[in-house]
Amino acid sequence: MAFSTLLASSLRPTLAALHWAACRQCRGLSTPQGSEPSLNLGGIFPPLATPFSPTQEVDYAQLEGNLRRYASIPFRGLVVLGSNGEYPYLASHERVEVVSCVRRALPRDRLLLAGSGCESTQATIELTVSMAEAGADVALVVTPCYYRGAMSTAALVHHYTEVGDASPIPVVLYSVPANTGLDLPMEAVITLAQHPNIIGIKDSGGDITRMGLMVHKTRQEDFQVLAGSASFLLASYAVGASGGVCALANVLGDPLCQLDHLCRKGQWQEARDLQHRLIEPNMAVTRQFGIPGLKKAMEWFGYYGGPCRAPLAPLSPAQVEELRSTFSANGWL
């Protein structure tokens, strides 16, 4: 490899860090002198669905249309290329372009979290740097899981430490055992919370005891816990979570932001009543019908859902009717 190529590769993270710092200043996200960046992740983040055309190409025009509608909802920010973004089905260049598209359209005061987790540490670092260059504020890094039997606490701590060291933007851990078959061990979370560039975790497992213990054990660190589902958002706030990354926010963004507001104000009875109405619709667009169900529901609320990429299949007519009944029974349609 030519020396010039090696030099460019070695400087890439530094250049991305400088670019990110400049963008932070433009968006009013200050960095205290002499300390690591510290971002407030409190609030609701929809993990955006990636819109595809009928020929299954990324439809950037429809993505921009959805973003214009989301701009009127008081989200803390957006998550791009999470599980609901069909991240495993996108090519690397598509992933970067989707982040660039969202960054161009996103209001300056909203955070952009971008999925960059790959199976190898090296690939994760490279994609994380690319996401920073494309305008992401934070990297959301899912646990590597193909060789899950070898993913010990030590292996995962080493992986995330390397990523945190090399990333020009802060890192949020992402544990989604329903998809990976791997729960990020508590010992690993506690250790990684001490890393100055690892600022939180999105936990989608739904174990409230575990989430409360995470909050308790990391309370001395600059570390925030995000609920990974609308079904247990209120319970997560009750044990100290900072915010939520909720698939249902693609559909019912305003109600989820209202739930966030009620919890922060301590209006627990109203919050509980609202939480109860969100549980069944959320389960329908996650565990029961998944992304095809989420995209179908988006269409009923004025967003573009469109097709999924194969091999994800569309819902049957009977499934569509069941999904609609769930939303109707809870007063949303």
C-alpha positions in Angstrom: 0.0 0.0 0.0 1.4 3.5 -0.9 2.6 5.7 2.0 0.1 8.4 1.0 -2.8 5.9 1.4 -1.5 4.7 4.8 -1.2 8.3 5.9 -4.7 9.2 4.8 -6.1 6.2 6.5 -4.3 7.0 9.8 -5.5 10.6 9.7 -9.1 9.8 8.9 -10.4 9.5 12.4 -8.7 12.8 13.4 -10.1 14.7 10.4 -13.6 13.2 11.2 -13.3 14.4 14.8 -12.5 17.9 13.7 -15.4 17.9 11.3 -17.7 16.6 14.0 -16.6 19.2 16.5 -17.3 22.0 14.0 -20.7 20.5 13.3 -21.5 20.4 17.0 -20.7 24.1 17.3 -23.1 24.8 14.4 -25.9 22.9 16.1 -25.2 24.5 19.5 -24.0 21.4 21.2 -21.2 22.8 23.3 -18.2 20.8 24.4 -16.7 22.0 27.8 -13.0 22.8 27.6 -10.8 20.1 29.0 -13.5 17.4 29.1 -15.0 14.8 26.8 -18.2 15.6 24.9 -21.3 15.0 27.1 -24.7 14.8 25.3 -28.1 14.8 27.0 -29.9 11.8 25.5 -33.1 12.4 27.5 -36.2 12.2 25.3 -37.7 10.1 22.5 -35.9 8.9 19.5 -37.7 7.1 16.7 -35.5 4.4 15.0 -36.4 5.4 11.5 -37.8 2.9 9.0 -35.9 2.9 5.7 -38.3 3.6 2.9 -37.9 1.5 -0.3 -39.3 1.9 -3.7 -41.5 -0.8 -5.3 -38.2 -2.1 -6.8 -36.6 -2.2 -3.3 -34.2 0.7 -3.9 -33.8 3.2 -1.1 -36.4 5.9 -1.7 -34.7 9.1 -0.6 -37.6 11.4 -1.7 -40.0 9.4 0.6 -37.4 9.5 3.4 -37.3 13.3 3.1 -41.0 13.4 3.1 -41.2 11.5 6.4 -38.6 13.7 7.9 -40.6 16.8 7.1 -43.5 15.4 9.1 -41.3 14.3 12.0 -39.8 17.8 12.2 -43.1 19.0 13.9 -42.8 16.4 16.7 -40.7 17.2 19.7 -38.3 14.3 19.4 -34.9 14.6 21.0 -33.4 13.2 17.8 -33.6 10.4 15.4 -31.9 7.0 15.1 -30.9 5.9 11.7 -30.0 2.3 10.7 -31.2 0.6 13.8 -33.0 -2.8 13.6 -36.1 -1.1 12.3 -34.1 0.6 9.6 -33.4 -2.9 8.0 -29.7 -2.2 8.7 -28.5 -5.7 7.8 -30.1 -5.4 4.3 -28.3 -2.2 3.3 -25.0 -2.0 1.5 -22.3 0.1 3.1 -22.6 3.0 0.7 -26.4 3.0 1.2 -25.9 3.2 5.0 -23.7 6.3 4.7 -25.9 8.0 2.1 -29.0 7.5 4.3 -27.2 9.2 7.2 -26.1 12.0 4.9 -29.7 12.5 3.7 -31.1 12.6 7.2 -28.5 15.0 8.5 -29.2 17.4 5.7 -32.9 17.4 6.6 -32.7 17.2 10.4 -33.2 20.4 12.4 -30.0 21.7 14.0 -31.1 21.1 17.5 -31.9 17.4 17.0 -29.4 14.6 17.6 -28.6 12.0 15.0 -27.7 8.5 16.2 -26.5 6.2 13.5 -26.1 2.4 13.6 -22.5 1.4 12.8 -22.1 -2.0 14.4 -20.5 -4.7 12.3 -19.3 -8.2 13.1 -15.6 -7.3 13.3 -14.1 -4.6 15.4 -12.1 -3.2 12.4 -15.2 -2.9 10.2 -17.2 -1.3 13.0 -14.5 1.3 13.5 -14.3 2.1 9.7 -18.1 2.4 9.5 -18.3 4.5 12.6 -15.8 7.0 11.2 -17.8 7.1 7.9 -21.0 7.8 9.9 -19.2 10.7 11.7 -18.1 12.1 8.4 -21.7 11.9 7.1 -22.9 14.0 10.0 -23.9 11.5 12.8 -23.6 12.9 16.4 -23.5 9.5 18.0 -22.7 5.9 16.9 -25.1 3.2 18.0 -23.1 0.0 18.1 -25.0 -3.3 18.3 -23.3 -6.4 19.8 -21.4 -8.6 17.3 -23.2 -11.9 17.5 -22.4 -14.3 14.6 -19.9 -16.1 16.8 -22.0 -15.5 19.9 -20.5 -18.4 21.8 -17.2 -16.7 21.8 -18.6 -13.3 22.8 -17.5 -13.4 26.4 -17.5 -10.4 28.7 -13.8 -9.9 28.0 -14.2 -10.1 24.2 -17.1 -7.6 24.2 -15.3 -5.2 26.5 -12.2 -5.4 24.2 -14.4 -4.8 21.1 -16.3 -1.8 22.5 -13.1 -0.3 24.0 -11.4 -0.4 20.7 -14.4 1.2 19.0 -14.7 3.8 21.7 -11.0 4.7 21.5 -11.1 5.1 17.7 -14.5 6.7 17.3 -14.5 10.5 16.6 -18.0 10.7 18.0 -19.6 9.3 21.2 -20.7 5.7 21.3 -23.9 4.2 22.6 -24.0 0.5 23.3 -26.9 -1.5 21.7 -28.2 -4.7 23.3 -31.1 -6.3 21.3 -31.1 -10.0 22.3 -34.4 -10.7 20.4 -32.3 -10.2 17.2 -28.8 -11.1 18.2 -29.5 -13.9 20.7 -26.9 -12.1 22.9 -27.5 -10.0 26.0 -24.6 -7.6 26.7 -23.5 -8.8 30.1 -24.0 -6.5 33.0 -20.3 -6.7 33.9 -19.4 -5.5 30.5 -21.8 -2.5 30.7 -20.5 -1.4 34.0 -16.9 -1.6 32.8 -17.6 0.2 29.5 -19.6 2.9 31.2 -16.2 4.1 32.6 -14.9 4.8 29.1 -14.9 8.5 28.4 -16.3 8.1 24.9 -19.1 5.5 25.7 -22.0 7.6 26.9 -24.9 5.2 27.2 -26.8 2.0 26.2 -30.0 1.3 24.3 -31.3 -1.8 26.1 -34.1 -3.6 24.2 -34.3 -6.7 26.4 -37.2 -5.4 28.5 -35.8 -6.6 31.9 -36.6 -3.7 34.2 -34.6 -5.1 37.0 -31.6 -5.2 34.8 -32.2 -1.6 33.6 -32.6 -0.3 37.1 -29.4 -2.1 38.1 -27.6 -0.5 35.1 -28.7 3.0 36.2 -27.6 2.3 39.8 -24.2 0.7 39.0 -23.3 3.5 36.5 -24.6 6.4 38.5 -21.1 7.8 39.1 -20.3 7.8 35.3 -21.4 10.0 32.4 -23.6 7.3 31.2 -27.3 7.1 30.3 -29.7 4.2 29.8 -32.3 4.3 27.0 -35.3 2.1 26.9 -35.5 0.1 23.6 -39.2 -0.2 23.4 -42.4 1.8 24.0 -43.9 -1.2 25.9 -41.8 -0.6 29.0 -41.0 3.1 28.6 -42.8 4.3 31.8 -41.3 1.5 33.8 -37.9 2.4 32.5 -38.3 6.0 33.5 -39.4 4.9 37.0 -36.0 3.2 37.5 -34.0 6.0 36.1 -33.8 5.7 32.3 -33.0 8.9 30.4 -35.1 8.3 27.3 -36.4 5.8 24.8 -35.6 4.6 21.3 -39.0 3.3 20.3 -40.2 1.7 17.0 -43.7 2.9 17.7 -42.5 6.5 17.5 -42.4 6.1 13.7 -46.2 5.9 14.0 -47.3 7.6 17.2 -44.5 10.1 17.8 -46.6 12.7 19.6 -48.2 10.3 22.1 -44.8 8.9 23.0 -43.4 12.4 23.5 -46.4 13.1 25.7 -45.6 10.0 27.8 -42.0 11.3 28.1 -43.4 14.7 29.3 -45.8 13.2 31.8 -43.1 11.0 33.4 -40.7 13.9 33.7 -43.5 16.0 35.4 -44.3 13.2 37.8 -47.8 12.9 36.5 -47.8 9.1 36.9 -51.5 8.4 36.7 -51.9 10.1 33.4 -48.6 8.5 32.2 -49.9 5.0 33.2 -53.1 5.5 31.4 -51.3 6.5 28.2 -48.7 3.7 28.6 -51.5 1.1 28.8 -52.9 2.3 25.4 -49.5 2.0 23.8 -48.5 -1.5 24.8 -50.6 -3.6 22.4 -49.9 -1.4 19.3 -46.2 -1.5 20.1 -46.2 -5.3 20.5 -48.0 -5.5 17.2 -45.4 -3.5 15.3 -42.4 -5.2 17.0 -42.8 -8.8 18.3 -45.9 -9.8 16.4 -45.7 -8.4 12.9 -42.2 -6.7 12.9 -41.1 -4.2 10.4 -43.8 -5.1 7.8 -46.4 -4.3 10.4 -44.6 -1.1 11.4 -44.5 0.1 7.8 -48.1 -0.8 7.2 -49.2 1.2 10.3 -47.1 4.2 9.2 -49.3 4.5 6.1 -52.4 4.8 8.2 -51.0 7.8 9.9 -49.8 9.7 6.8 -46.2 8.5 6.5 -44.6 6.5 3.7 -44.1 2.9 4.8 -43.7 1.1 1.6 -42.3 -2.4 1.1 -39.5 -4.1 3.0 -36.5 -5.6 1.4 -36.7 -9.3 0.7 -36.6 -11.7 2.4 -39.0 -9.7 4.7 -42.5 -10.4 3.3 -45.5 -8.1 3.4 -48.4 -8.8 5.7 -51.3 -11.0 4.6 -54.7 -9.4 4.4 -55.7 -11.2 7.6 -52.6 -9.8 9.4 -53.4 -6.3 8.1 -56.9 -6.5 9.5 -55.6 -7.8 12.9 -53.0 -5.0 13.0 -55.7 -2.4 12.3 -58.0 -3.9 15.0 -55.2 -3.5 17.5 -54.8 0.2 16.8 -58.5 0.8 16.7 -59.2 -1.1 20.0 -56.7 1.3 21.8 -58.3 4.4 20.3 -55.6 5.3 17.7 -57.7 4.7 14.6 
